[in-house]
Amino acid sequence: MSRRASRESAATLSALACLLAVTAAAPAEASKADRPAQKKQHESLLDAVPKSKVLRVCTTGDYRPFTYKDPKDGSYSGIDIDMAQDLAKSLDAKARFVDTTWANLTKDLAAGKCEIGVGGVSITLPRAHQVYFSEPTREDGKTPIVRCADKDKYQTLKDIDQAGTTVVVNPGGTNEQFARANIKQATIKVHPDNTTIFDEIVAGRADVMMTDASETLYQAKLHPELCSVHPDKPFTFAEKAYATPRGDRDFQQYVTQFVHLATHDGTYAKYEAEWMS
Protein backbone atom coordinates (compact mmCIF):
# COMPACT_ATOMS: atom_id res chain seq x y z
CA MET A 1 0.00 0.00 0.00
CA SER A 2 1.30 3.42 -0.91
CA ARG A 3 1.86 6.10 1.70
CA ARG A 4 -0.95 8.13 0.15
CA ALA A 5 -3.37 5.20 0.31
CA SER A 6 -2.38 4.58 3.90
CA ARG A 7 -3.14 8.18 4.83
CA GLU A 8 -6.55 7.98 3.06
CA SER A 9 -7.37 4.73 4.86
CA ALA A 10 -6.45 6.25 8.23
CA ALA A 11 -8.62 9.29 7.48
CA THR A 12 -11.54 7.05 6.57
CA LEU A 13 -11.21 5.05 9.78
CA SER A 14 -11.02 8.25 11.80
CA ALA A 15 -14.18 9.62 10.15
CA LEU A 16 -15.96 6.33 10.77
CA ALA A 17 -14.96 6.39 14.43
CA CYS A 18 -16.32 9.93 14.79
CA LEU A 19 -19.59 8.91 13.13
CA LEU A 20 -19.98 5.96 15.49
CA ALA A 21 -19.30 8.18 18.48
CA VAL A 22 -21.91 10.71 17.40
CA THR A 23 -24.42 7.93 16.68
CA ALA A 24 -23.82 6.38 20.10
CA ALA A 25 -24.23 9.72 21.84
CA ALA A 26 -27.39 10.73 19.98
CA PRO A 27 -29.82 8.47 21.87
CA ALA A 28 -28.46 9.74 25.17
CA GLU A 29 -28.93 13.34 24.09
CA ALA A 30 -32.41 12.61 22.81
CA SER A 31 -33.25 10.83 26.04
CA LYS A 32 -32.08 13.85 27.99
CA ALA A 33 -34.17 16.17 25.83
CA ASP A 34 -37.21 13.94 26.27
CA ARG A 35 -37.04 14.12 30.05
CA PRO A 36 -39.81 16.28 31.56
CA ALA A 37 -38.53 19.61 32.78
CA GLN A 38 -38.31 19.82 36.55
CA LYS A 39 -40.92 22.10 38.07
CA LYS A 40 -39.50 25.34 39.22
CA GLN A 41 -39.69 25.67 42.97
CA HIS A 42 -42.21 28.38 43.84
CA GLU A 43 -41.24 30.93 46.44
CA SER A 44 -43.02 30.39 49.75
CA LEU A 45 -45.39 33.10 50.96
CA LEU A 46 -43.25 33.12 54.07
CA ASP A 47 -40.67 34.93 51.93
CA ALA A 48 -42.95 36.60 49.37
CA VAL A 49 -45.23 38.45 51.81
CA PRO A 50 -42.40 40.33 53.57
CA LYS A 51 -41.15 41.40 50.13
CA SER A 52 -44.54 42.63 48.93
CA LYS A 53 -45.37 44.20 52.32
CA VAL A 54 -49.00 43.07 51.85
CA LEU A 55 -50.90 40.10 53.28
CA ARG A 56 -54.15 39.64 51.37
CA VAL A 57 -56.81 38.19 53.66
CA CYS A 58 -59.99 36.58 52.31
CA THR A 59 -62.90 37.00 54.72
CA THR A 60 -66.70 37.08 54.47
CA GLY A 61 -67.23 40.07 56.77
CA ASP A 62 -70.59 38.70 57.93
CA TYR A 63 -69.77 36.47 60.88
CA ARG A 64 -69.46 38.31 64.15
CA PRO A 65 -67.60 38.02 66.48
CA PHE A 66 -64.94 36.73 64.07
CA THR A 67 -65.29 39.01 61.05
CA TYR A 68 -67.52 41.97 60.28
CA LYS A 69 -67.48 44.53 57.49
CA ASP A 70 -69.13 47.83 58.37
CA PRO A 71 -71.53 48.66 55.51
CA LYS A 72 -71.08 52.37 56.14
CA ASP A 73 -67.33 52.75 55.74
CA GLY A 74 -66.18 49.30 54.61
CA SER A 75 -63.91 48.81 57.63
CA TYR A 76 -63.35 45.34 59.07
CA SER A 77 -63.41 44.26 62.70
CA GLY A 78 -63.57 41.05 64.68
CA ILE A 79 -61.44 38.55 66.56
CA ASP A 80 -59.89 37.07 63.42
CA ILE A 81 -59.47 40.50 61.85
CA ASP A 82 -57.32 41.52 64.83
CA MET A 83 -55.40 38.27 64.55
CA ALA A 84 -54.86 38.74 60.80
CA GLN A 85 -53.46 42.22 61.40
CA ASP A 86 -51.07 40.81 64.00
CA LEU A 87 -50.02 38.06 61.58
CA ALA A 88 -49.33 40.62 58.85
CA LYS A 89 -47.29 42.72 61.27
CA SER A 90 -45.20 39.69 62.20
CA LEU A 91 -44.35 39.37 58.50
CA ASP A 92 -43.44 43.06 58.20
CA ALA A 93 -46.55 43.60 56.09
CA LYS A 94 -50.02 45.13 56.28
CA ALA A 95 -53.28 43.22 56.01
CA ARG A 96 -55.46 43.92 52.98
CA PHE A 97 -58.91 42.39 53.30
CA VAL A 98 -60.52 40.73 50.28
CA ASP A 99 -64.30 40.22 50.12
CA THR A 100 -65.47 36.64 49.65
CA THR A 101 -68.45 34.42 50.44
CA TRP A 102 -68.79 31.17 52.35
CA ALA A 103 -69.36 29.30 49.11
CA ASN A 104 -66.18 30.74 47.56
CA LEU A 105 -63.75 31.33 50.43
CA THR A 106 -61.53 28.27 49.92
CA LYS A 107 -61.93 28.52 46.12
CA ASP A 108 -60.73 32.13 46.15
CA LEU A 109 -57.76 31.17 48.31
CA ALA A 110 -56.87 28.24 46.06
CA ALA A 111 -57.15 30.55 43.02
CA GLY A 112 -54.56 32.94 44.48
CA LYS A 113 -56.87 35.85 45.24
CA CYS A 114 -55.46 36.01 48.77
CA GLU A 115 -52.76 34.46 50.95
CA ILE A 116 -54.95 33.42 53.89
CA GLY A 117 -58.61 32.89 54.72
CA VAL A 118 -59.96 33.88 58.15
CA GLY A 119 -63.22 34.65 59.92
CA GLY A 120 -64.57 31.73 61.93
CA VAL A 121 -63.68 29.19 59.26
CA SER A 122 -64.56 25.65 60.34
CA ILE A 123 -62.23 22.82 59.40
CA THR A 124 -63.99 20.33 57.12
CA LEU A 125 -62.64 17.53 54.95
CA PRO A 126 -64.06 19.00 51.71
CA ARG A 127 -62.30 22.29 52.49
CA ALA A 128 -59.12 20.39 53.35
CA HIS A 129 -59.11 19.10 49.76
CA GLN A 130 -58.52 22.66 48.59
CA VAL A 131 -56.43 24.31 51.32
CA TYR A 132 -54.19 23.70 54.30
CA PHE A 133 -55.40 24.60 57.79
CA SER A 134 -53.46 26.06 60.69
CA GLU A 135 -53.62 24.78 64.23
CA PRO A 136 -57.18 25.40 65.50
CA THR A 137 -57.99 28.66 67.22
CA ARG A 138 -60.92 27.19 69.17
CA GLU A 139 -63.42 24.34 69.40
CA ASP A 140 -67.03 24.85 68.39
CA GLY A 141 -70.14 23.07 67.17
CA LYS A 142 -73.65 23.57 65.81
CA THR A 143 -76.33 24.49 68.33
CA PRO A 144 -79.70 26.26 68.09
CA ILE A 145 -80.51 29.90 68.73
CA VAL A 146 -84.21 30.65 69.23
CA ARG A 147 -86.58 33.15 70.79
CA CYS A 148 -86.12 32.85 74.54
CA ALA A 149 -89.80 31.96 74.93
CA ASP A 150 -89.13 28.85 72.79
CA LYS A 151 -85.91 27.75 74.48
CA ASP A 152 -87.44 24.61 76.03
CA LYS A 153 -89.30 23.79 72.82
CA TYR A 154 -86.23 23.29 70.62
CA GLN A 155 -83.76 21.22 72.61
CA THR A 156 -83.06 18.38 70.19
CA LEU A 157 -82.89 17.86 66.44
CA LYS A 158 -86.12 15.87 66.70
CA ASP A 159 -87.78 18.82 68.44
CA ILE A 160 -86.65 21.13 65.66
CA ASP A 161 -87.42 18.87 62.71
CA GLN A 162 -91.20 19.17 62.90
CA ALA A 163 -93.73 20.35 60.35
CA GLY A 164 -94.59 23.97 61.09
CA THR A 165 -91.07 24.88 62.24
CA THR A 166 -88.99 27.20 60.07
CA VAL A 167 -85.21 26.82 60.20
CA VAL A 168 -83.33 29.77 58.73
CA VAL A 169 -79.85 29.32 57.19
CA ASN A 170 -77.24 31.46 55.46
CA PRO A 171 -76.22 30.07 52.06
CA GLY A 172 -73.08 28.20 51.10
CA GLY A 173 -71.48 27.31 54.42
CA THR A 174 -71.51 24.61 57.07
CA ASN A 175 -74.75 25.94 58.61
CA GLU A 176 -76.71 25.20 55.45
CA GLN A 177 -74.96 21.87 55.01
CA PHE A 178 -75.84 20.82 58.56
CA ALA A 179 -79.47 21.89 58.23
CA ARG A 180 -80.00 20.10 54.92
CA ALA A 181 -78.41 16.93 56.29
CA ASN A 182 -80.62 16.84 59.37
CA ILE A 183 -83.88 18.68 58.61
CA LYS A 184 -86.44 16.67 56.63
CA GLN A 185 -89.85 17.74 57.99
CA ALA A 186 -89.34 21.38 59.00
CA THR A 187 -89.08 24.17 56.44
CA ILE A 188 -85.60 25.43 55.55
CA LYS A 189 -85.52 29.13 54.69
CA VAL A 190 -82.41 30.57 53.06
CA HIS A 191 -81.65 34.15 54.09
CA PRO A 192 -78.87 35.72 51.99
CA ASP A 193 -77.57 38.25 54.52
CA ASN A 194 -75.84 36.69 57.50
CA THR A 195 -75.65 40.07 59.26
CA THR A 196 -79.45 40.36 59.49
CA ILE A 197 -80.42 36.70 59.66
CA PHE A 198 -81.10 36.75 63.40
CA ASP A 199 -83.67 39.50 62.92
CA GLU A 200 -85.74 36.88 61.07
CA ILE A 201 -86.10 34.92 64.33
CA VAL A 202 -86.79 38.03 66.41
CA ALA A 203 -89.54 39.07 63.99
CA GLY A 204 -91.11 35.61 63.96
CA ARG A 205 -90.38 34.94 60.28
CA ALA A 206 -88.23 31.97 61.39
CA ASP A 207 -88.06 29.89 64.54
CA VAL A 208 -84.56 28.44 64.72
CA MET A 209 -81.08 28.91 63.38
CA MET A 210 -78.42 26.28 63.98
CA THR A 211 -74.96 27.78 63.90
CA ASP A 212 -71.73 27.64 65.85
CA ALA A 213 -72.17 27.94 69.61
CA SER A 214 -69.77 30.90 69.72
CA GLU A 215 -71.99 32.84 67.32
CA THR A 216 -75.18 31.99 69.21
CA LEU A 217 -73.68 33.32 72.44
CA TYR A 218 -72.57 36.53 70.75
CA GLN A 219 -75.88 37.10 68.96
CA ALA A 220 -77.82 36.45 72.18
CA LYS A 221 -75.92 39.38 73.69
CA LEU A 222 -76.88 41.59 70.74
CA HIS A 223 -80.51 40.43 70.75
CA PRO A 224 -81.96 40.07 74.27
CA GLU A 225 -85.01 38.34 72.75
CA LEU A 226 -82.85 35.41 71.62
CA CYS A 227 -81.30 32.58 73.65
CA SER A 228 -78.57 30.11 72.83
CA VAL A 229 -79.66 26.51 73.43
CA HIS A 230 -77.12 24.31 75.31
CA PRO A 231 -74.02 25.98 73.77
CA ASP A 232 -71.86 23.88 76.10
CA LYS A 233 -73.25 20.71 74.49
CA PRO A 234 -73.57 21.39 70.74
CA PHE A 235 -74.90 18.85 68.27
CA THR A 236 -71.54 18.56 66.52
CA PHE A 237 -67.82 18.89 67.12
CA ALA A 238 -65.86 21.34 65.03
CA GLU A 239 -62.71 23.41 65.15
CA LYS A 240 -62.01 26.81 63.66
CA ALA A 241 -58.71 27.67 62.03
CA TYR A 242 -57.04 29.78 59.34
CA ALA A 243 -56.84 28.51 55.77
CA THR A 244 -53.61 28.77 53.76
CA PRO A 245 -52.74 27.74 50.19
CA ARG A 246 -52.34 24.04 49.64
CA GLY A 247 -48.75 23.10 48.85
CA ASP A 248 -47.02 25.93 50.74
CA ARG A 249 -45.99 23.97 53.81
CA ASP A 250 -43.53 26.61 55.04
CA PHE A 251 -46.21 29.28 55.24
CA GLN A 252 -48.75 26.91 56.78
CA GLN A 253 -46.28 25.97 59.51
CA TYR A 254 -45.53 29.63 60.22
CA VAL A 255 -49.24 30.44 60.55
CA THR A 256 -49.67 27.41 62.80
CA GLN A 257 -46.86 28.60 65.05
CA PHE A 258 -48.37 32.09 65.12
CA VAL A 259 -51.76 30.66 66.17
CA HIS A 260 -50.18 28.38 68.75
CA LEU A 261 -48.43 31.29 70.44
CA ALA A 262 -51.47 33.59 70.27
CA THR A 263 -53.78 30.99 71.79
CA HIS A 264 -51.34 30.28 74.63
CA ASP A 265 -49.99 33.73 75.53
CA GLY A 266 -53.40 35.35 76.05
CA THR A 267 -53.56 37.30 72.77
CA TYR A 268 -56.49 35.39 71.27
CA ALA A 269 -58.32 35.31 74.63
CA LYS A 270 -57.94 39.08 74.91
CA TYR A 271 -59.49 39.71 71.50
CA GLU A 272 -62.28 37.24 72.25
CA ALA A 273 -63.04 38.91 75.59
CA GLU A 274 -63.27 42.31 73.91
CA TRP A 275 -66.00 41.02 71.61
CA MET A 276 -67.87 38.77 74.02
CA SER A 277 -68.01 41.20 76.95
N, C-alpha and C positions, 0 to 999 in steps of 0.2 A: 504493500500500500504506500502511495506517495505521501510526502509530508502534507501536501495540500489536502488530500483526501482524508488524512488522519485528523487534520484540524476541522474539516467539515463534519466528520463523524462525531467528534467531541462536542461541537456546537449543537448538533442535532440532539445528542443525548442530554445536554444541558437544558435545552429548550423543553424536551420531553419531561425532564425531572421537574422543571418549573410548572409545567402544565398539570402534572400529577399533584403537585403540592397545592396549587390553586383549587383543583377539583376536590381534593380531600378537605380543604378548609371551607369550601363553599357551604356544605350542609351545616357545619357548625355555625357559620355566620347567619345562615337563614334561620336556623333554630333559635339563635339569639334574638333575631329580629321578630320572630313569631311569638316570643314570650310576651305575655300581657304586661303592660307598663305598671309598675308599682304605684299604688295610690299615694298621692302626696299627703303627707301628714298635715292635717288641719291644725291651726293654732288654737289652743284651748282658750275659752273665754276668761279663764283665770289670768291670762296674759293680755288678751285682746281688750277687755273692759278697761283696765287701767290706762291703756294706750288711747282709747277713744274718749275716756273721761265720762262715758255715759253708760248707765245700766238701764236697758229698756225692760219695763215690768208690765206684763200682761195682767190685767185685773178687771173684774166685772163691775166694780163700783156700786154694787147693789146688795151687799151682804154684810150689814152691820152685825156685830161690832168689828168685823175683820177688814172690810173695805167699803168705802162709801164715797161716791162722787157727788159733790154739791151741785145741784142743777142750776144754781144761780151764777156761780163763778167758775165752775169746773174743777175746783180744788178737790184733792183726795184726802181722806182721813181714815183712821182705823188701826187696829192692832198690827195687822200685817203691812199696812202702809208705813207705819213707824219702823217696823222691822226691816222693810225693803230699803228705806232711806239709810238705816244704819249699815246694812249690807253694802250698799253703794259706797258709803263713806269709807268703809273698811278696804274697798278696792280703789280708793282715790278717785271716785267717780260720783256723779249725781244721778239720782233716780229719775227716769222719764217714764211716766205711766201711759200705757197703751190700752185703749178701750177694747174689751172683748166680751163675749157672752159665755154662758156655761156650756152651750153646745159646741163652741169653737175654741175654748181656752187652750186645750192641749194641742189642737190642730194648728192654732196660730203660733204656738211655741215651736212645734215641730217644723213649721214652715219658715222659721227664722224671723218672725215679726217682732220677737222680743227674746231676751236672754233668760227670763225667769217668769214663772206664773205664781201669783200669790192671791190670797183673799179667802181663807177658809176652804181651801181645796182639799177634798177628801181623797185619800188614797184608794183607788180601785184597780182591779186587774186590767180592765179595758184601757184605762188611762195609762197604766204601766206599760202597755204595748207601744205607746207613742212617746213617752217621756221617762226620765229618771225622777225619783223622788228623794228629797232630803230626809234626814231623821225627822220623825214627827214632832210637831210643836205641841200637840195635845191630843187626848182621846176624846171621842164624841160618839154620838149615835142618834138615830131617829126617834123622836118622841112627839106626842101631840101638844099643840097649843090650841086652847078653846076659850070660849067665853067662860068666865069664872063660875057662872050659874050652872054650866054644863060639865064642870070638872069631874064630878062623880059618874056622869053618864058615859064618858068616853075614856075608859081606863085601858081597854084591850083592843086589839085589832078586830076581834069579833064584835065588840061594842060599836066600833066605828063603821065596820062594813055592813051597814043595814040600809035597806031601801028607805029613802027619805032623808038620808044624811048626805050633805055636800062636802066633799073634800077638795080644798083648793090647793093647787100646785103651781110653782113657777116652772117654765118650760126648759127642757134640755139638760137638766142636772140630775143629781142623785135623788132629790126629793120626788121628782116626777117618776123616775125609775122605780123607786120604792113603792109609791102609791099604785102604779100600774101593775106591779107584781103581786100586790096584796089586796087591792080593793076590787071586788067583783060585783057587789050588789049596790054599794053606795055610788053616788054620782061624782065623777072627777071633773072639776072645773079648772081649766087652765087660765091663769091670770098672768099677763105678759110682763107686768112691772113688779119686780120683787121688793121695791121700796114702798109700795102701797098695798101689798097683798094682805097684810094683816088688818087693814081697814075693812076688807071684805068680811072678815069674821065679826069685827066690832059692829058693822052695819047689819049683820044678819043675812048677808048674801051668800055666806058659806058658814059651815059649822066647825070644821077642823082643818088644821094644816099640820102635816107631819114633817118636821125638819130637825136639824141638829139641835140637841139639848141646849148647847151654848146660845144659839140664836133664840130659842124659846124663852130662855131666862132674860136675855137682853130685851126682847120685844115686850115681855110682860112688865118690865120696868117702864118702857115707853107708853104702854097702853094699860092702864090700871084695870080696864074691863077684862083683860085677858089673863089666863093662868097657864103656866107650864105644867103638864101632867107627868108625874114621876120622872123628872129629868135625871135623877140619880140612878134610875133603872130603865134606860132606853130600850127600845125594841131591838136595836142592832148595835154592833160594835164597829167603830170606825176610828180612823186617825187622820188628822189634818197635817199637811206638810207643804213644802214648796216644790214646784215642778221645775226641772231643768232639762236642757236638750239631751235627748238620748244619744249616747256615744261619747259625750264629753265627761269622762270619769273624773278628771282633775277638778273641773268646776263643781261637779256634783259633790265631791268629797269636801271641797272648801265650804260650800253652802251647808253641808251637814255639820261640819265643825263649827261654823258660825251659829247654827241653830242650837247645837249641843251646849255651847257656852252661854248663849242667851237664855236658854231654858233652865240653866243651873246657877247662873250668877244673879238672878233676880230681874234681869232686863225684861224678859217676856212677861213675867208676873206683874211688873210695874205698869206696862202698857195695858195689860188686861184689866188691872184694877182701876185704871183711869177711865176705861170705858164701862165697866160693870158697876161702878159706884154710883 
